[in-house]
Structure formats: C-alpha cells, structure tokens
Amino acid sequence: MNKIIANPTDSRTAAAWRDSESICALADGERHLGHTLRIGGRWHAFDATHMNVESNGFRFLGSFASVASAKKEVEQSIISGLGTYAGAA
C-alpha cells in the first residue's frame, strides 16, 4: 500500500489496514480514510474522505469479487483526492 499522507513531513502515522473477516478499515493516527465491507460474498468499497452524491454518507466506490481489489480501489480514490478529504482544515 502506498503511504497516504499529502505532506511527507507530516507527523501523522502512515495509514494502515485493520482487517477482520467481514470488514477492513483504513486509518492513520488521526483519520478514518476508508473501508470495505463483505456483503453477500462481495466486497463493497467506501472512501471515507469524500461524501456520497446525496451528502449523507461515505462515497461508494463499487462492489468487488476480492478484498484486494476493493482495498486497491479505496487507496486509489484517496490518493487521487489528497488534500480534499472531508473535515480538512
């Protein structure tokens, strides 16, 4: 996984995945960045740094056959939007 920090001199810890059988969460020392949920045998990916279209939840990125693909999509979405995450000061 890429180091998901906009500024390399930032003192926050690098983001890391925390995994269980049905949910994986990506977070650094201060932020929840994204997650994947296993629902009905598929992995659903969410970017927690961006709102969904309705502005009432996390951005849904899609449904994937493997957890690896879902995680990769979360990471790519976050990397592409660095500096624009929800709650940015």
N, C-alpha and C positions, 0 to 999 in steps of 0.2 A: 504494500500500500504506500502511496505517496504521502509525504509529510504535508498535512493540510493545515498550513499556517501561512497567512498572507505575508507576514514580515519575518524573515529568518532571524531577526534579533529579538523577536517576541519571547517573553519569558514563560508563556504558557507551555504546557507539555504537549507533545505531538499527539495527534488523535490516534485512538486505538479502538479496535472492535472488541466488544464483550459479547460472547456468544452463549446461547442455550439451544435446546432442540427446536424451539419454535420462534425465537426472536433473537435478532442480533442488533446491537446498538453501537453506533459510532460516536465517540465523545472525546474531547480533550479535557484538560483540567478545569475548564470553566463552562463549556458549552456542550449541549446535546446537538450533534450535527445531522444525524440521520439514523434510519433503522430499516430493517427488513423483518417481515412477519411471514411465517409459513401458514397459509390458509388453504385448505383443501389440496394439499400436496404441491402447491406452487408458492414461490417466494415473492411477496409484494414489497416493493422498494419505495421509500419515502425520503425526501430531502427536507430535513427539519430547519434548514436555514432559509427556506423560502415558503411563502404561503401558497395555498392552492388557489385556483381561479376564483372560488367563492370567498376567499379570505377568512375561512373558518377552520383551517387545519393545515397540516403539512402538505407540501407538493407531492402528489403521487407520480412516481416515475415509471411504473409498469409492473407487470407480472412476469416472473421468470421461472424456468424449469429448475435452475440450480441456485443455491445460495451464493456461489461465487459470482455468477452473473449479476445477481441483484446487488451484491456489495459493490461490484465494479461500477454499476450504474450510479449508485449513491455517491461514490467517491468522485466520479467524473462530473456529476452535477454540481457538487460542492466546489471542486477545483475550478470549474468554468465560471462560478459566481463569487469567487473570493472577494471579500470586501463589501459584499452586498447582503450578507446574511441578516435574517430577522433579528432585531434587537441591537444592531450595530450602533455604536455610539458616534 
